[in-house]
Amino acid sequence: MMSRMAPRQWKPDVGPYAITAERLKEIRAQKMYPFFDADQRGGNGDMEVNINTQNTQVNKQLNFLLPFFGFGLNYTWVSLNGYLGFSDAPFNWANYPLKFPVQDWPTRPDPSFIGPFYSKCNIGELRPGDDYSKRPGVYWRCVVCVLVVVVMVEEK
């Protein structure tokens, strides 16, 4: 699973990429969802190249409504600092680390974000001899899970 190349997404003559049981077992053996820094078209795969220390977040449109504390959101900001931000994301905030609850509420709103890796970050570089070959950076992939229920009815 150390491939840097993302699997193809769609070919009109073949159809969508179908995952095999062996490939699923390989993916589940990893600690994180697979991400790639290259793709079949010569692009950057899941790597977000427009994010750096000067531009710490990038806006992403979602093709669905993400329920977040009673609101349906169709966008997010992906941040170098380890979070997905929404209307009042932490990039509007001067002081790190954030303190909860916000003492000035409701004058200052609580930040709206999901921050599993929230911290002040810089993107490093690979050093000669590093075993891990993917480029350092922020990787973005929106995975939407759809549950399909098939009901089998016996004819009488």
N, C-alpha and C positions, 0 to 999 in steps of 0.2 A: 504494500500500500504506500510505498514511498515515492510513487510516481508523481511528478509535478504536473502532468497533463490531465486536464479534466476530460471525462468521457464525453463523446459527442452527444448533442441534445436531440437532434432530429434530422433525419434524411428522408426526403419525400418518397424515394423508392424502397426504403427499408422500414420506415416508421419510427416511432419514438424509441429511445434507449430503454431496453428492458434489463432489469437487474436480475441476475441469476442467484440461486441459493448460495453458491460458492462465494460470489462477490458480496452478498449481504453478510455472510459470515466473516469475511475479511474486513468489511467496514465496521461491523460491531465489535471486532477485536481491538479497534483503536479507541483511545480515550475521548476523542472529539469527533464531531462530524467532519468528513473529509473536505478539505479545501485545497485549492490549486492556484499556482502562480503562472500558469500557461494554459492555453486552450488550443483546439484544433485549427482555429483560424489565425493563429499567431498572436493572439491577444494576451492579456494578463490574467485570464481565468477569474478567480474570485478576489484577486488583489485590488485594493482601492489605491490607485496611483495618484489621485488628486488630493491626498491628505498628507500633511507634513507638519512640522513645528510652526510654520507661518500660517497655515490653513488647517486648523485642528479638527474641523468637522465638515462633513459633506452631506447635502440633502439627498434623501432617497424617497422616491414615490413608491407607494405600495399599491398593488392591484386588488386590494381587499380592504375592508375596514377592520382595523385592529382595535378591539375593545380595551380601553384604558381608563379606569376609574369613572365609568359612566359615559365616556365619550367614545365615538368611533373615529379613529384617526387613519388617514390614508397617506401619511408621510412620516418620516423620522429623520433625525440627523444621526449619522454614524460618526462617532468621535474617536480621535486618537487617544483620548483619555479614558477609554474603556467603558463607554456607555452609549445607549440609544437615547437620544433626547427628543422631547416633544415641545409644547408651547413655551414653557418657562424652563428650558433646559439649563444645566449648570454653566454653559459657556457664557451666559449673561452674568455670571457671578464672579466677583473679583477674589473672593477669599476661599482658598483651599486649606484644609478640608472643610467640607460643609458641616454644619452643626444642625442636628434635628432635635426638637422641632425648631423652625425658624423663629427667633425671638421677636422679630418685628412683624409677624403675621397679624393682621391681614394687610398691613401697609406694604410689605414685601411678600410676594407669593412663595409658597413652597415650590422647589424645583420639581418639574415633572420629567422623570427619566427612569430608565432601567439601567442600573450600573453594576453588572456582575464583576467587572474588572476595573472599577472606578479608581483612578489615581492620576497623578501628573506623569505623563510619559514622553519619551523621545524614541524615535525609531533608530535602532542600532544598525550595525552592519555585520555581515558574515566575516569571520576571520579565517585566514588560511588554516586548514586542518579541521574546521568545524564539520561534524558529521551530518548535521541537519542541513539539507541543501535548499530548502525553500527560502525565498527572499524575506528578510524581516519587513514587517509592515502590518497594515490593517487589512483584513480579509472580510469580505461581505458576501453573504449569500442568503437570500430569502427563501426559506423552505416552508411551503404551505402544505400541511397535511390535510388530506381529504378522506373522510370515511365514507366508503361506499357500502351500502347494505343491499344485499340481494336476497329476496325472499322467494323461495321455491314453493310453489303451490301444487299439490297433487290433484289432478283432474279426477272427477268421479264419473 
